[in-house]
């Protein structure tokens, strides 16, 4: 390998490495930023939504539980007020009242009992043998005897099953009586068990000593260790529902807790769900994003190597071709000089040739005089002169074409008579219109001034509008009316009107018909670019285009084309 080839190889290798690094950096940087920002915003938004949903859920269940307890207390209060607590010491009447409560509220009320101030149960109605039971040492009695009404904690009691009672105290001189009602634990526990979210989300109730008031979903020993922590969290809270994240001591897993007070602060309603379960959707989105990032990143790296390899190869080919082009440029410069020389020579030859043709004509006129009429070679002279004239005119045409070729004229924009241009387009569209049973009528104002524009682009505008009108009318037949006139509002503009009596355009679509790729045609029949292109062409020549349409009546397009008043 020569020294020059080694230098080129090192140069292209360095170029390849720089291109790969640049492509990967430019591609990865915005992708990483966008993914990170979106994931961050999604995570925050999802956390806020989860917290708000959980707060609303716990608040709703708190209200349901408080409503349940207050309703049952109200039932007992009403029973006392309507009947009189002294009458309820009658066992028969008490049994009737229990039956009425059970008929109205189901099995929520298990039994009723009337207890005097000494703790003796004077009357009992229910399924257990609890007549004349002494409650003086019972914890609930000690607290209920000093309150007008009282809701106890859940306890086992004499019946050996979990329950709690509601009491109402009334004084009937000279004694004090308490009406107590036992509430079915299963009905109460169902209110809490219904609060389930995800796989690990569940709720339970504890009292101020940390004892469960519903069926526990965790071991009591484990719970007792963390209870004081949650009491401290809600003690000074001003929120109706306090939401905290806490690492469980036993499992080491982080859990989400929502805590609300019940029964005037005597109980705590606690909802617990593992963080991994609560934010499983966030984790899934992160995993999917990671997979997409890895796949996308692998594709970017692969494409960076492939595209760089192809690009460097093309650069190498381009460099090689550049050397050839340098030689061709030299030859092209020579050809350009030759072209200029040929144009100059053609111009110089054109004048002598014109003189030769004129002289040949003059000689031909002389031969018609009498002194040459009898010449034996007259016919040969005439033939030769005609040949000279013919070949002279041929030389003149050749030099004229050579001069025209050398001038490099631009014919894209020219002065156009709109009426003539539109007539050509109407004639071109006539066959399609007849096939679709459409009649095209025209009304052209005569002697319109010329306008300066590209005929090809203006033909495209008119063809698009006419074809759209034919498509809108369909096979049912109709009329397209095309008119031109000088604008009355814009004095230096010509107005072209294309109007059809088709189905019209809905008002909701009028503001969008000039937008790129907007179409109401079926898939595969329209690209949505026709009117957008028309709008761009008209704007480019300094004109304007608008549309007016009424559903069921038709559509009218108007185009304003500017012209120079001096034209």
Secondary structure, 3 states (H helix, E strand, C coil): CCHHHHHHHHHHHHHHHHHHHHHHHHHHHHHHHHHHHHHHHHHHHHHHHHHHHHHHHHHHHHHHHHHHHHHHHHHHHHHHHHHCCCHHHCHHHHHHHHHHHHHHHHHHEEEEEEEECCCEEEEEECCCCCCCCECCCCHHHHHHCCCCEEECCCECCCCCCCEEEEEEEEEECCEEEEEEEEECHHHHHHHHHCCCECCCEEEEEEECCCCECCCCCCCHHHHHHHHHHHHHHHHCCCCCCEEEEEECCCCCCEEEEEEEEEHHHCEEEEEEEEHHHHCHHHHHHHHHHHHHHHHHHHHHHHHHHHHHHHHHHHHHHHHHHHHHHHHHHHHHHHHHHHHHHHHHHHHHHHHHHHHHHHHHHHHHHHHCCHHHHCCCCHHHHHHHHHHHHHHHHHHHHHHHHHHHHHCCCCCCCEEECHHHHHHHHHHHHHHHHHHCCEEEEEEECCCCCCEEECHHHHHHHHHHHHHHHHHHHHHHCEEEEEEEEECCCCCCEEEEEEEECCCCCCHHHHCCCCCCCCCCCCCCCCCCCHHHHHHHHHHHCCCEEEEEEECCCEEEEEEEEECCCCC
